[in-house]
Amino acid sequence: MTDTASTVEKAVRAALESVRPDAAGIDGSTDLTSELGLDSLQVMDMVMEIEDLLDVSVPVETLADARTLDQLCAGIVRLKEPKSA
């Protein structure tokens, strides 16, 4: 795991735990809505926390493409990677 991926995963897990304290230690393949039961307000609160922690803006498309914790982390890692010219 790269430093960026590790940093992103820690931030996403911290943000998730801020909206669902009982979600500590969940598996990366856990579905955020169907298995954890996150509602839209919790998802938005989590995203705002992630944006604050990582100084990144998470586009709606990244959220729409991510159902699991791992998918969300991967989408945010892509946002944090340097853009090639």
C-alpha positions in Angstrom: 0.0 0.0 0.0 1.4 3.4 -1.0 1.7 6.3 1.5 -1.1 8.1 -0.2 -3.4 5.0 -0.1 -2.6 4.5 3.6 -3.3 8.1 4.4 -6.5 8.1 2.5 -7.7 4.9 4.1 -7.0 6.2 7.6 -8.8 9.5 6.8 -11.8 7.6 5.3 -12.1 5.3 8.3 -11.8 8.2 10.7 -14.6 10.1 8.9 -16.7 7.0 8.8 -16.3 6.4 12.5 -17.3 10.0 13.1 -20.7 9.3 11.6 -21.0 5.7 12.7 -18.8 5.0 15.7 -19.9 1.3 15.6 -18.2 1.0 12.2 -14.7 0.8 13.6 -12.7 -2.1 12.1 -15.1 -2.9 9.2 -13.8 -4.8 6.2 -13.0 -2.8 3.1 -15.5 -4.7 1.1 -18.4 -3.6 3.3 -21.2 -1.9 1.4 -21.6 1.5 2.9 -25.3 1.9 2.3 -26.8 -1.6 2.3 -24.6 -3.2 5.0 -23.8 -0.2 7.2 -27.1 1.5 6.5 -25.6 5.0 6.0 -28.2 7.5 4.9 -27.6 10.4 2.6 -27.0 12.8 5.5 -24.4 10.5 7.0 -22.7 10.1 3.7 -22.5 13.9 3.2 -21.2 14.4 6.7 -18.5 11.7 6.1 -17.5 13.3 2.8 -17.2 16.7 4.4 -14.9 15.2 7.0 -12.8 13.4 4.4 -12.5 16.7 2.4 -11.3 18.5 5.6 -8.9 15.8 6.6 -7.3 15.4 3.1 -7.8 18.9 1.7 -9.5 17.5 -1.4 -12.8 18.1 -3.0 -14.7 14.8 -3.6 -16.8 15.0 -6.8 -20.3 13.4 -6.8 -19.1 11.0 -9.5 -16.6 9.5 -7.0 -19.3 8.9 -4.6 -21.6 7.4 -7.2 -19.0 5.0 -8.3 -18.1 3.8 -4.8 -20.3 1.3 -2.9 -17.7 -0.1 -0.6 -15.1 1.4 1.7 -12.3 0.1 -0.6 -13.9 1.6 -3.7 -14.3 5.0 -1.9 -10.7 4.9 -0.9 -9.5 4.1 -4.4 -11.5 6.9 -5.9 -10.0 9.4 -3.4 -6.5 8.1 -4.0 -7.0 8.8 -7.8 -8.0 12.4 -6.8 -4.8 12.8 -4.7 -2.4 11.4 -7.4 -0.4 14.0 -9.3 -1.8 14.7 -12.7 0.6 13.8 -15.6 1.0 16.5 -18.3 
